[in-house]
Amino acid sequence: MSHDNLLHSMAGRFRGFLPVVVDVETAGFNARTDALLEVAAVTLTMDENGYLLPDQSYAVNVEPFEGANLEAAALEFTGIDPHDPARNALSEKEALEQIFRPIRKSVKANGCKRAVLVGHNASFDQGFINEASERCDIKRNPFHPFSSFDTATLAGLAFGQTVLARACDVAGIDFDGKKAHSALYDTEKTAELFCLIVNRWKDLGGWEMAIAHHYDDN
């Protein structure tokens, strides 16, 4: 891949992966037994100068799968009533396909080969997405099965904070605590945080230095 493509293309920046920010709201911490209730995703794009930007947002409410555990403490924390008809919730399979479809299109449009999940404490979101995909027998999960970018770790490095609200505060990103624990809101704030950290690394010359080493080694 050429120097310019590595510097200014999404496919070049992340080794052929498209970062997609994801947040889930659930009825507990166990991905195998506890209900998945909300899924949101934000695709990312890159401008002509190689800066990362949030692109499109997607969100869907999910019906608890048959036999799913609903932890009262988790529901109280999120404020979600899984049985509220106003949620217009979809089955897990329908919900995941609704989220996955535009992600697959974005992967293709950016010349990438696969999506990679970006999340705040990413292993939690990845675990629920993977378990639900397997439960629904979805063959074309667009995400890498185990690789991810964790903004809790990145924010700890960049800003000394691992809690999303606190990291956003230090980073100068507006964060409304009353809107937190909505999958869509948390995903959009995580996307802003991830882009800011990646772009700041670029401004500090880290990415250009990496490219220079790449060409020196080749």
C-alpha positions, 0 to 999 in steps of 0.5 A: 500500500502506498504512503498516502494510502497508509496515511489517509485511508481507513483501510491503511490506518487500521490494517484493513479493519474498520473501527465501529463503536458499539455499546450494549445495554443488558439485564446483567453481566453474563452474556450467555444467560442475561438478556441483551436489551439495546444495541447501538453502533457508530461507524467511523470515517476519515477525512482527506487529511487522515482525521477520524470522524463519527459517521452514521449512528444506528440503534435498536431495542431488543426483546429478551431471548426466550429463557433470558435472565433479567436481573432486577438490579441491572434493570433498575440501573439502566431504567429499562423496562424490557416489556414496555411495548413502546420500546418497539423491540425486535427479536435478537436476530432481527435486531442484530441484522438491522445493526450488522447490515449497514456495518457490512456496507461501510466495511465494503465502502471503506475498502476494509476487510472486516469491522473491529469493535470499539467499546468502553470496556470492549470485552463486555460489549463484544461478549454480548454481541458474539453470544447473541450472534451465536444464539441466532446462528448468524453466519456473517457477523462483521466483527473480528471475533476477539480483537477490539479497541478498548477506550477505557484503556486508551482513555486511561493512557491519554487522560488518566481516567477510565470511567467514560463520563470522567474521561469525556470531561477531561477530554473536553467532550460534553457528557450529560449524566442524565442521558448515560446508560442509553446505548445510543448516547454512550456509543456516540460519546465513546465514538467522540472519545476514540476519534479524539485520542486517535487524532491527537496521536496523529497530531503528535506525529505518532502515526507519521512516525510509524509510517516512516518506520514501516517504509524504512523496514521495507 
